[in-house]
Amino acid sequence: MPAFEQVALKEGNKKAKVLADTLDAANGKILEFNRTPARKIGELDNRGSHFYLAMYWARELANQKEDAELAAKFAPVAEALEAKESEIVAALAAEQGKPADIGGYYIPNADLLKKWMRPVDAFNKVIDSI
């Protein structure tokens, strides 16, 4: 059972229920608009797919009516991600195919890994603002 749904059911947590429902809807958009990761350079990768999940989830949270606090918090996030979509996706695509030194396979260096996994400042700024 997904974590948010489990918390919502076991503890009657209404915010968790909103998070679960909106995450389900965002995942549906990933499938509907074919934003799943591809395996070829130049196509959407895992980082790009995660961007789209963040953008769709923020929009779903902003549009839902069950929790006004969550809607207000995520409306500017959704707007910022949607406004920067083409810039972020292009920057993520530009990072593909480059060698990535993360300081080790089993125990990577956290700073190197963060740099490689979060290469787009425009995306990072929006996420870090939450």
C-alpha positions in Angstrom: 0.0 0.0 0.0 1.5 3.4 -0.9 2.7 5.4 2.1 0.5 8.4 1.9 -2.6 6.2 1.6 -1.5 4.1 4.5 -1.0 7.1 6.8 -4.4 8.5 5.6 -6.2 5.2 6.4 -4.5 4.3 9.6 -4.4 7.7 11.2 -7.3 9.5 9.5 -4.8 12.1 8.2 -6.6 14.3 5.7 -3.5 15.9 4.3 -2.0 12.5 3.6 -5.2 11.6 1.7 -4.9 14.7 -0.4 -1.2 14.0 -1.1 -2.0 10.4 -2.0 -4.9 11.4 -4.3 -2.9 14.1 -6.1 0.1 12.0 -6.4 -2.0 9.3 -8.1 -3.4 11.9 -10.5 0.1 13.2 -11.3 1.3 9.7 -12.0 -1.6 9.3 -14.4 -0.4 12.4 -16.2 3.1 10.9 -16.5 1.5 8.0 -18.3 -1.0 10.0 -20.3 1.6 12.4 -21.7 4.3 9.7 -22.0 6.8 11.3 -19.6 8.3 8.0 -18.6 12.1 7.7 -18.8 13.5 6.4 -22.1 16.8 4.7 -22.5 18.3 6.6 -25.4 20.3 9.8 -25.1 18.3 12.8 -26.2 15.1 11.4 -24.8 13.6 12.0 -21.4 15.7 10.3 -18.7 14.9 9.6 -15.0 15.7 13.2 -14.0 13.3 14.5 -16.6 10.6 12.2 -15.6 11.0 13.3 -12.0 10.7 16.9 -13.1 7.4 16.1 -14.8 6.2 14.3 -11.7 7.1 17.3 -9.5 5.3 19.7 -12.0 2.2 17.6 -12.4 1.9 16.9 -8.6 2.3 20.6 -7.8 -0.4 21.4 -10.3 -2.7 18.7 -8.9 -2.1 20.0 -5.3 -2.7 23.6 -6.4 -6.0 22.6 -8.1 -7.5 20.4 -5.4 -10.3 21.8 -3.2 -9.9 19.6 -0.1 -7.0 21.4 1.6 -6.8 25.2 1.0 -3.4 25.4 2.7 -1.8 22.9 0.4 -3.4 24.5 -2.6 -2.1 27.9 -1.7 1.4 26.5 -0.9 1.7 24.7 -4.2 0.0 27.1 -6.6 3.2 29.2 -7.0 5.3 26.1 -7.3 3.2 24.8 -10.1 3.3 28.1 -11.9 7.0 28.4 -11.5 7.6 24.9 -12.8 5.2 25.3 -15.7 6.8 28.7 -16.7 10.3 27.1 -16.7 9.3 23.7 -18.2 11.1 24.1 -21.6 14.2 25.6 -20.0 14.5 22.8 -17.4 13.8 20.0 -19.8 16.4 21.4 -22.3 19.0 21.8 -19.5 18.3 18.2 -18.3 18.7 16.9 -21.9 22.0 18.8 -22.3 23.4 16.9 -19.3 22.7 13.5 -20.8 25.6 11.3 -22.1 28.2 13.0 -20.0 30.4 10.9 -17.7 29.4 11.3 -14.1 32.0 11.0 -11.4 30.0 10.4 -8.2 33.0 9.3 -6.1 32.1 5.6 -6.0 29.4 3.1 -6.9 28.5 1.6 -3.5 29.2 4.7 -1.3 29.0 7.7 -3.6 30.2 11.2 -2.5 27.0 13.1 -1.5 28.2 16.4 -2.9 29.2 14.9 -6.3 26.0 12.9 -6.4 23.8 15.9 -5.7 25.6 17.9 -8.4 24.9 15.2 -10.9 21.3 14.5 -9.9 20.3 18.1 -9.6 22.1 19.8 -12.5 19.5 22.6 -13.2 19.5 25.6 -11.0 16.1 26.8 -12.2 14.5 23.5 -11.1 16.5 23.4 -7.8 15.4 27.0 -6.9 11.8 26.1 -7.2 12.1 22.8 -5.3 14.2 24.4 -2.6 11.6 27.1 -2.1 9.0 24.7 -0.9 
